[in-house]
Amino acid sequence: MNEIEIAKLFVTVRAVCPAQKAEDLTPDAWLQILGKYRIEDAADAVEAVGSRQPWISPGEIKQEIKRIRADRSARIVEPPPNVVEGVRGIDELRALREAIADGRIKDQAEARAYTEWGGSLHLATRRPVLDRGPVRRREIAPATPAFPEIGSRP
């Protein structure tokens, strides 16, 4: 999650638990604890935890996310990872397990479809690393055309 998603999540928590106290740095602390998780999983966790109790801590959300993801993984018999040239088996296995835990592979039929597809989830989901080179500073004035007529008085 990013800062915006954490802010949205915390607004949801406050709506579900109106007595929940917060300080200015509360979302920052929550981001440190929950930042590595998906917003979709965190929202599901807030719904589950909020239905049981009047306050929600980030640790409880984290535990519920782990339970949700483990439940998804337990419902599906994991197929063997597809063998794709140029992709290490362990990388494909991790991508497959992540897809199941994320709920992108929702049932056994979709697991079979993955096997029949024969492609690589690792290649399909990895983010490309862009090499943009070093950051360069440049002056704003030379980058904008001069408009002497703006600001001049008749």
C-alpha positions, 0 to 999 in steps of 0.5 A: 500500500502507499500513503493514499491507500493507507489514508483511505483504509484509515478513513474506513476504519474510522467509519467502522469504529467511530470511537477509534482514536487517531493522531496526526502520525497514526497513518504513518505508523500504520503505513510502516506496519501494513505497507507491504500488503495489498489494499484489497486484502487490508480492506477485507481484513478491516471488514472482518475485524470490524464486525467483531470488535469496536477498535482495530489495530494495525496488528489485528489487520495484519493477522487477518490479512495473513489468515485471508491469504492462507485461506485462499491458498488452502482452498486450491491444490497448487499446480506445478509451476509452468516451465518457461524458458528464461524463467527460474522455477523458483521465481515462477513458483513464487508468482504462482503462490502469490497469484493464489494468495492474492485471489487472482487464481480463484479456484481449481478451474483457474489453476487448471487454466494456468497449467493449460496456458503454459505461460509465466506468471512471473513474466506477466506480473513483474514490474520492469525496472526502468533505468532513467539514468541519474536525476538531473536538475535543470533551471525552469526559466530556460525550459519555458519560452519567454513571454514579454507581453505577460505582465507588461502594462500598456 
